Structures are given as structure tokens and as C-alpha cells.
């Protein structure tokens, strides 16, 4: 199975009118990526704070997108999110992802959401399952 994109991904798709349309800077050698996200009030949970589901989506995308950009066709098999501090809406938030282990059948990754001052707001870990054609 080879994954292809038509540009409608909720997080990174440029054709999705309701999506976040984020651009990720990928460092293939370092196996990392980053982006900046400013949440509009539309994505708030409690007043003034980014909804936890949006934070989980950002972290999942950072890990899965990086895997894809590095040439691994994977899907998220497990996802763990740890919320450290509330993330404010209307302020720049930095999203970082990195691949930490590559195996025959899976890829492990981690991601971090930080405030501009470097404060860690949330962390994620995932195991991404490689598609059958890649795991053989």
C-alpha cells in the first residue's frame, strides 16, 4: 500500500478550506520537523485555551507527517499524549516532531508542543505501523 495525498489533509492540506493548512519544515538528516501554530478562538476548549483534541491532532500529525516525509508509509497504531500546561489561543505555539526508532514493522516517534518562551505545554509519543509492502 502506497499512501498518496490529494491536498485535503485536515492539518497540512492546502486544499482543505476547513483545515489548519500548516506548513512543516522537515530536516531529513536529523529526522525532525517543526511548525508554528496560532489557534483561533474556533479551536478553544475552556475560555482562552486550545482544545485538547486539537493539541493531540497537532502532535499526531507532527509524528505521522515526519514519517511520511522520510519515506515511511505508516499509520498511527498507538498515541500517548501528556498535557503539561494549558496552551493559549491566539499565541504562537511551536510544534516539534522527531523519529526515535525505525524497525521492520513500525516507527516510533515523539513530538512536543511549546510556547514561544520554550515552556513545554504537551508531549506525545507514538508507534506508527508500517504498511505491509514496507514491512517485508
N, C-alpha and C positions, 0 to 999 in steps of 0.2 A: 504494500500500500504506500503510495507516494502522496503526501499532502500538498495541496495547491491552495492558493488564496485568490479570491476574486475581489479583494479590497473591502470586504464588508465586515471584517472583524470588529467587534464592539470596542475593543481597546485601541488597536492600531490601524484599523481600516480607514483609508482616506475617502472611501465612497459611502461610508455609513453616516447618514445625516444625524442620527441619534447617538452616535458613538463618541468616544473620547478623542479619537484621532491623534493619538500620541506618536511621536517620533522617537525611536530609541537609537542611541549611539552605541554601536557594538565594537568591542575590541576582541577580534578573533584570537589573537595571541594570548591575551590574558584570560580569555573565556569569560568576559564580563560585559555587562551593558548598563546603561543609565538613561534616565529621562527625568524631566521635571513635569510635575502635575499641579495645576491650581484648580481645586474643586470649586465649582459654582455652588450656590445655595441649593440647587436642584438635587445635589447628592448628599445633603446633610441628613444626619440621624437626629441626635439631640441638637438643640439650637447651637449653631456656630461650629458644629463638629462634623467631620466627614463620616458617613455611614460606614460601619464595619464591613459590610458586604463589598463596598467599593474598594476599601483598603485590601481586602482579601483578593479581589479581582486584579488589582494592580500588582500585587506580589506574585500571584499565579502567572500572570501574563509576562512579568519580567523573567521568570524561570522558563516558561514554555517557549516564549519568543526567542530567548537566547539559544535554547536547544535547537530550535528550528533554524535560526540564522547560522548555526555552526554545522548544519547539515544532518542533524539527527531528527528523523520523523518520529515524534513521540506524542503521547497524550498523558495528561496528569493521572497518575494512579493513586497517589496519596498526597495530601496537602495539610500542613500544620501551620497555623498562624498564632503568633503570640503578640497580643496588643500590650504595648509598654506604657504609652501615654496617649491621651486624646490628640487627634490630628485636626487642626483648624481648617475650616473652609476659607476660601479667598486668599490663601497664602501659598507661596511656592513650597512644594514638597518634593524631595529628591527620592527617586526610586532606583535602587541598585540591584542587579542580579548577577550571580556567578554560578558556573558549573563547578561542582566539587569532586565528582566522581563519575567515570564513564565505564560501564560494564557491557557485556554482550547483550543483555536483555533490558537494561534500564540505565537511566542517567539520574544522578542526584544533583540537586541544585539548592541554592538558598538565595533569599532576597531580603532587602532591608528598605524600610521607608523612614526617611529622616527629615527633620525640619531643616531650614537653611542654616541654622547655627550648629548643625551636626547632631542634635538630640535624636536618639533612636525612638521612633514612635511605634513601629511594628516590625516584626521579623517573620519570615516564612521559610519553611523547608518543604521540599517536595521530592518525590520519586516519580520520574517520568518513564513510562513504559515505552520501549522501542517497538515499532511495528514489526510484524513477523518477517518481512523481507529484509529488514535491517538487522534483526537479532540472530540470523542464521550464519 
